[in-house]
Amino acid sequence: MSDVLISRRALLRRGTGTAAGTALGGLAALGSDLRPARAQAQDLRIREAQAFPSVCPYCAVGCDTIVHAIDGKIVNIEGDVRSPINGGNLCPKGAAIYQLHVNPNRSLEVLHRAPGATAWTVMPLEEAMDRVAQLVKETRDETFKGTAADGKILNHTLGIFSLGGATMDNEWNHLHQKLMRGLGVVAIENQARI
């Protein structure tokens, strides 16, 4: 037999949680509408927040959002009901925008694993950017072709590939394209599709 002892306080806590869950489930089963309570709780959450209009960073539809912030900290992101594009609705990716900004699992440091290493090390951002720039220049210099064998002008490199992400907006994509084309990169792709 197990010698597990449970205090009265722990027993009371467990019993209260179970009873509350059962009561809410029972209300929902009886047809009680909990939406007004949820709406009021949401209103209380953003009552003191400033609202900023924004655009969902995914795909190319451009759904409008409202970002709520309190003291510069994002507390909520939702679809903008005034939008002629999405009328306040967001797809599952759009509904999860909040996690782009507020996520305890999001890495805030540059991690680098040197060739042959078995572990990641933290690298200062400036050092990482200089390293990327150095590698891009070296690769471009080694693989750049100015002209073909028949004299046709090429001015390209096949040694660099660029893949964009779904959270890149149109302005960034425009600048990114200009940079890549200026370097002579031919293989450019962006997976920001609906």
C-alpha positions as semicolon CSV with decimal commas, in nm:
position;residue;x (nm);y (nm);z (nm)
1;M;0,000;0,000;0,000
2;S;0,125;0,346;-0,083
3;D;0,231;0,576;0,199
4;V;0,116;0,887;0,016
5;L;-0,030;1,141;0,254
6;I;-0,226;1,439;0,135
7;S;-0,287;1,744;0,348
8;R;-0,634;1,879;0,407
9;R;-0,537;2,199;0,225
10;A;-0,422;2,007;-0,087
11;L;-0,737;1,795;-0,075
12;L;-0,952;2,109;-0,051
13;R;-0,767;2,268;-0,344
14;R;-0,815;1,963;-0,563
15;G;-1,179;1,932;-0,467
16;T;-1,249;2,301;-0,537
17;G;-1,082;2,285;-0,879
18;T;-1,275;1,973;-0,972
19;A;-1,603;2,121;-0,852
20;A;-1,547;2,445;-1,046
21;G;-1,465;2,254;-1,363
22;T;-1,767;2,032;-1,318
23;A;-1,993;2,334;-1,254
24;L;-1,875;2,515;-1,569
25;G;-1,911;2,198;-1,772
26;G;-2,259;2,147;-1,631
27;L;-2,361;2,504;-1,718
28;A;-2,240;2,460;-2,073
29;A;-2,418;2,125;-2,101
30;L;-2,743;2,278;-1,982
31;G;-2,725;2,535;-2,258
32;S;-2,593;2,828;-2,055
33;D;-2,418;3,076;-2,278
34;L;-2,074;3,162;-2,139
35;R;-1,986;3,399;-2,426
36;P;-2,092;3,718;-2,242
37;A;-1,866;3,627;-1,949
38;R;-1,576;3,561;-2,185
39;A;-1,639;3,890;-2,367
40;Q;-1,646;4,081;-2,039
41;A;-1,321;3,916;-1,928
42;Q;-1,160;4,013;-2,261
43;D;-1,283;4,373;-2,223
44;L;-1,135;4,391;-1,873
45;R;-0,803;4,260;-2,004
46;I;-0,765;4,538;-2,261
47;R;-0,956;4,821;-2,090
48;E;-0,640;5,018;-2,002
49;A;-0,451;4,921;-2,319
50;Q;-0,359;5,143;-2,611
51;A;-0,481;5,007;-2,946
52;F;-0,253;5,021;-3,250
53;P;-0,372;4,924;-3,600
54;S;-0,142;4,680;-3,775
55;V;-0,131;4,415;-4,047
56;C;-0,085;4,040;-4,009
57;P;0,272;3,948;-4,115
58;Y;0,172;3,618;-4,275
59;C;0,078;3,548;-4,639
60;A;-0,012;3,823;-4,884
61;V;-0,377;3,887;-4,795
62;G;-0,293;4,171;-4,555
63;C;-0,552;4,109;-4,284
64;D;-0,586;4,403;-4,047
65;T;-0,518;4,357;-3,678
66;I;-0,539;4,560;-3,359
67;V;-0,240;4,533;-3,125
68;H;-0,319;4,618;-2,761
69;A;-0,031;4,731;-2,541
70;I;-0,001;4,844;-2,181
71;D;0,314;5,036;-2,087
72;G;0,480;4,930;-2,412
73;K;0,411;4,559;-2,355
74;I;0,183;4,372;-2,595
75;V;-0,109;4,212;-2,410
76;N;-0,340;4,114;-2,698
77;I;-0,357;4,096;-3,078
78;E;-0,685;4,042;-3,259
79;G;-0,846;4,095;-3,598
80;D;-0,979;4,443;-3,678
81;V;-1,358;4,428;-3,721
82;R;-1,346;4,751;-3,929
83;S;-1,132;4,585;-4,196
84;P;-1,287;4,535;-4,541
85;I;-1,033;4,256;-4,597
86;N;-1,093;4,024;-4,303
87;G;-1,380;4,179;-4,105
88;G;-1,209;4,093;-3,777
89;N;-1,144;3,728;-3,867
90;L;-0,797;3,575;-3,864
91;C;-0,675;3,238;-3,988
92;P;-0,501;3,008;-3,735
93;K;-0,160;3,152;-3,820
94;G;-0,291;3,508;-3,787
95;A;-0,464;3,427;-3,461
96;A;-0,127;3,314;-3,322
97;I;0,059;3,641;-3,401
98;Y;0,078;3,715;-3,029
99;Q;0,322;3,425;-2,996
100;L;0,567;3,598;-3,231
101;H;0,610;3,871;-2,974
102;V;0,537;3,709;-2,639
103;N;0,681;3,361;-2,625
104;P;0,907;3,228;-2,349
105;N;1,058;2,979;-2,597
106;R;1,171;3,249;-2,841
107;S;1,548;3,276;-2,859
108;L;1,672;3,631;-2,801
109;E;2,039;3,555;-2,861
110;V;2,241;3,459;-3,166
111;L;2,354;3,097;-3,134
112;H;2,656;2,976;-3,332
113;R;2,790;2,628;-3,380
114;A;3,138;2,638;-3,523
115;P;3,236;2,383;-3,791
116;G;3,308;2,052;-3,617
117;A;3,169;2,170;-3,283
118;T;2,909;1,969;-3,094
119;A;2,760;2,256;-2,892
120;W;2,609;2,595;-2,959
121;T;2,769;2,912;-2,821
122;V;2,621;3,258;-2,778
123;M;2,764;3,507;-3,027
124;P;2,723;3,885;-3,006
125;L;2,487;4,018;-3,274
126;E;2,748;4,251;-3,429
127;E;2,997;3,965;-3,459
128;A;2,732;3,739;-3,616
129;M;2,636;4,005;-3,870
130;D;3,003;4,064;-3,961
131;R;3,050;3,686;-4,000
132;V;2,748;3,655;-4,232
133;A;2,867;3,952;-4,441
134;Q;3,216;3,800;-4,464
135;L;3,082;3,461;-4,578
136;V;2,848;3,620;-4,835
137;K;3,135;3,824;-4,981
138;E;3,371;3,525;-4,991
139;T;3,110;3,302;-5,157
140;R;3,014;3,571;-5,411
141;D;3,377;3,642;-5,499
142;E;3,448;3,270;-5,548
143;T;3,137;3,193;-5,757
144;F;3,061;3,517;-5,946
145;K;3,044;3,484;-6,326
146;G;3,062;3,805;-6,526
147;T;3,032;3,652;-6,871
148;A;2,958;3,314;-7,027
149;A;3,205;3,129;-7,251
150;D;3,033;3,276;-7,559
151;G;3,074;3,632;-7,426
152;K;2,713;3,678;-7,307
153;I;2,693;3,900;-6,997
154;L;2,575;3,706;-6,691
155;N;2,675;3,902;-6,378
156;H;2,542;3,636;-6,142
157;T;2,638;3,391;-5,872
158;L;2,492;3,043;-5,834
159;G;2,668;2,990;-5,500
160;I;2,412;3,175;-5,288
161;F;2,046;3,089;-5,234
162;S;1,794;3,312;-5,058
163;L;1,482;3,182;-4,884
164;G;1,243;3,433;-4,728
165;G;0,997;3,359;-4,451
166;A;0,626;3,406;-4,398
167;T;0,672;3,689;-4,148
168;M;0,847;3,918;-4,396
169;D;0,631;4,211;-4,504
170;N;0,619;4,360;-4,855
171;E;0,859;4,642;-4,772
172;W;1,122;4,403;-4,639
173;N;1,072;4,171;-4,938
174;H;1,129;4,466;-5,173
175;L;1,458;4,562;-5,005
176;H;1,564;4,199;-4,980
177;Q;1,505;4,147;-5,354
178;K;1,708;4,458;-5,437
179;L;1,997;4,337;-5,223
180;M;1,994;3,983;-5,364
181;R;1,964;4,098;-5,726
182;G;2,240;4,353;-5,665
183;L;2,467;4,073;-5,546
184;G;2,382;3,873;-5,858
185;V;2,190;3,602;-5,671
186;V;1,966;3,406;-5,906
187;A;1,805;3,153;-5,671
188;I;1,558;3,365;-5,471
189;E;1,248;3,216;-5,313
190;N;0,993;3,324;-5,056
191;Q;0,756;3,078;-4,893
192;A;0,500;3,344;-4,788
193;R;0,206;3,177;-4,959
194;I;-0,156;3,147;-4,859
